[in-house]
């Protein structure tokens, strides 16, 4: 009963996916770390604007939310520029892999800035 097999007969398919995922992991990690250092003020400003929106009364909420969205859009523009500048150095199939991985790593680190 279920004891006939001692392990998988072939390599686990996920193992290949894990290697592919790590292909740009170091580059993307360094890009996001550098962004966090160079644009810390923009990230902090976005957090402040979110707090201002959350604390605003009904009359000011719409304007504060607009300020918050503008700040998020500014940060996203910078991140998109980083992604696109590097991806232009890659061939088309590799570019797609890199961009998907960049967006996945970005969403893990800063979900509100996900592209």
Buried (B, 14 or more C-beta within 10 A) or exposed (E): EEEEEEEEEEEEEEEEEEEEBEEBEEEBEEBBEEBEEEBEEBBEBBEEBBEBBEEBEEEEBEEBBEBBBEBBEBBBEBBBEBBEEBBEEBEEEEBEBBBEBBBEBBEEBBEBBBE
